[in-house]
Amino acid sequence: MSAEFGGRSGLQGKLSSWLRGRRPKEAAGDGGREDLLLAAAGAGLPLAPAAHPAGYRCSCDRVGCPTPARHPVSFAWQTQSTTDRAQVERWARHQPEANFITATGMAHDVLDVPLQAGREALQRLLDAGIEVGPVAESADDRLLLFTLTRGTPEDEDEWWPCELDCHPETMDEHPGLRWHCRGSYVLVPPARLPGEHRSVHWVRGPEHPLPDPLTLLETLTDACARHAGDDESDHAGTAWPLRR
């Protein structure tokens, strides 16, 4: 289901292969897609259906959709998101083309970083023996690290809105880093993006326990700072909630 880095033995060789761009093997076909979605839901990631590619466009009816195939299909996605196995099975079977998003800030957050910075940080974290949870790679050149949430669902006033982490005035402190928490979402693998052979896929699957985001933040921020000037298009094509 995922690229497994395992223990220290053979770690460098496996990680080097991944860093050269090898895509991890994932189950093929509708059954494999459904199994991966159920695994994500079973790991506590609340899911909801999302748009999918229609050629190079989005399946939604919005002219000039700014986030094609990257957004939920329902405005009620936050309340619709669920880990219920039966519901996820129904969605997967009745909407075979659909991507799925996972709503953040309820059970988990996502640290979303530029791909090259994320790969550097991931290698450093693994080499240091720091626990890293599920990790997904997107063809948008982003790496998504799934973590425990810093929100407190029992007390909504204490949740951290994702927008606090993406305003321009915060970018000097955390260049290139997006912290998806309350009110945000990301695509969950397996997902397809417009264009040929463009996807979101697992590098480390949802069977890995979610870590505390603060154990990853310093290494990610440092790697992002190193790569801050490398890609001026860093903020394009993001799966942020649509304000429609």
N, C-alpha and C positions, 0 to 999 in steps of 0.2 A: 504493500500500500504506500510505502514511503521509502525514501533513501535512508537507510539505517546506518548511523555512524557508529553505534555500539560502544564498546569499551575502548581503552587506550591502544590495545593491540591492533595494528593495521589502520589506525585512525588517519595518519597522515596520507597514506596512499589513497584511501577512499575519499578523503576530503579534497585532495588534489584533483582527482578525477572529476568530482563535482564542480570544482572551481574552473575547470577547463570547459564547462558548459554542458556537461552531460545531463540530459533530462532523466530523472528517475523514472523507472518503469511503473506504470499505473495500469490497473485493470482496464480492459477494453470493453466497448459495447455498453448497452443500456444497463445490463446487470452490474457491470463494474461501476458505472456512474452511480447507480442507486446504492451500492454497497459503500462507496466512499461518502456519500451524503449521510447515510445512516450512521457511519462511523463518526462523522463530525457531530451529528446530533447526539449520539451516544456519549460523546466526550463532553457534552454540556454546551455546545455552541448552538444558540438558537437560530434557526434558519427560516427564510421566507423566499418565495419565488422572485426571480429578477428577469429583466429583459435579456434577450439573446441576439446574436448577430443575424442580420438579414442581408447577406452579401457583405458589403462594406458599410452597411448602415445598421441602425438599431431596429429591433422588432416593434418598438413603441410607435405611436402615431404622431409623435412630436416632430415637427419640421426642424431640422438642424439640432437634433438632440445633442447636448454638450457632453454627455457621458454615455455614448452608445454601448449597449449590452452590459452596463456596469451599475444599473440602478434597479431598485425594486419595482415591481409592477403595480403595487398597491400603495396609496397614500397612508394606509394603516399598517405599514410594515413593522412598526415598533411593537404594536400590540398583536400583530399577526405572527411574529417570529416565535418559533416553538422548537422544542427538542422532542416533541411527541413522535414516536416511531411511526405510528399508523398514519398520522397526518403527513409526515415527510414522504412516506411510501406513496400515498395518494397523489401528492403533488408531483413526485418524480415520474409516476406512471401516466398521469393525465396531462402532464406538460413536458413531454420528452425532450423538447428543444431548450427548455428554460435553463438559464443560469440560476444560482442561488446566492443570496447574500446572508451574512451572519451579522446580527445586530450586536454592536459592542456596548459596553457599559452596564450590562445586566449580569453576565456571568464571567465575561472576559473583556480584555482590551486588546488592541493591536498596535504595535510599534511598527511604523511604515517608513522605510528608509530607501534611499537610492540603492540600486542593485549592487554596484561595485563597492560602495561603502558598507553595505550590509554583509556582503561576502567576506570582506576583510574583518569586520567585527565578529562575524560568526566563527571564523577560524580562530581568532584570538580568544573568544569565549570558550570554545571547545578545548583549545590547547591549555587554558587555565583551569580546566575541570569545572567550569561554572555550568550549572544546570540550564539547558536551553529547551524550551518547549516546542510545540509545532511551529514550523516555518514553511511559508509558501512563497513561490516566486511567480511574478507576473510579467507578461510580455511587455508591459509598460515600463520595464526596467525598474521595478520596485521589488523589495524584499519585505515580506510581512511576517513579523514575529508575534505570535499569539502568547498572551500573558494573563495572569490573574487581573481582575479589575481593581482599580484604585477607588472606584465608586462604592457607595454603600446603599444598595437598593432599598434597605429598610428605612432610610432617611433621605428622601429625594433632594433635600436642600444641600446635602453634602456631596452630591455627584459632581464630577468635573465635566463641564461641557467641552466637547472636542474643539470648538472654535477658539477656546483660549490658547490652544497649542498651535494654531495655524495663522494667527494674525501677523502681519509683516513686522511689527515691533518685537516679536519674540524670535525671529529667525536668526538673529545674531547669536542668541544663546543656544539654540538648537537648530543649526542650519540643515535644511533638507529633511528634518524629522517631523513626522506627523504622528500624533498620539490619538488614535481613534478610541473614544470612550463614549460617554452618554450622548445620544442623539446622532451617532455615526454608524457606519457599517463598512464592511469590505466584502468583496466577492470571496466565496469559499470554493476551494477546488472540489471537483473539476469544473472549470468554467472556460468558456470560449470567448475570445475577443474578435472584433471585426478584422478581417484580413486573413491571409493564409497561414495556417499553423501557428496561430497566436492564442495563448491560453494562460490560465492561472493553474498551477499545479503544486502539489506538495513536494517539498524537499525533505522535511521531517513531518510525519503524519500526526494526526490528532491523538494517537495512542500515547504520545509523550505528555507527561504532566505539565500543567501551566506553571511557569515560574513567576515570582514577584517581578514586576517590570523594573523596579529600582535596581535590581541586581544586574540588569542589562544596560541601563540607561547611560552610564558613564562611558562604557566602551562604544556604544552606538553613537553617542554625541561626538566623541573624539574621532571616530571613523568618518562621520558626516562632515566634520570640520575639515578633514584632510581632503575630501573630495568636493568641497563646497563650490569651487570654481570650475569644476570639470564639465558640468552639464547644465547649461542655462535653461534647458527645457524641463528641468526637474519637476516643476509643478503642473505639468500638462497631463491631461487624461486621467484625473484622479476620480476614484469612486466615492465622491462626497455626496451627502444627501442633497437632493435637488430642491431648491426653494421655488416651487411652482405654484 
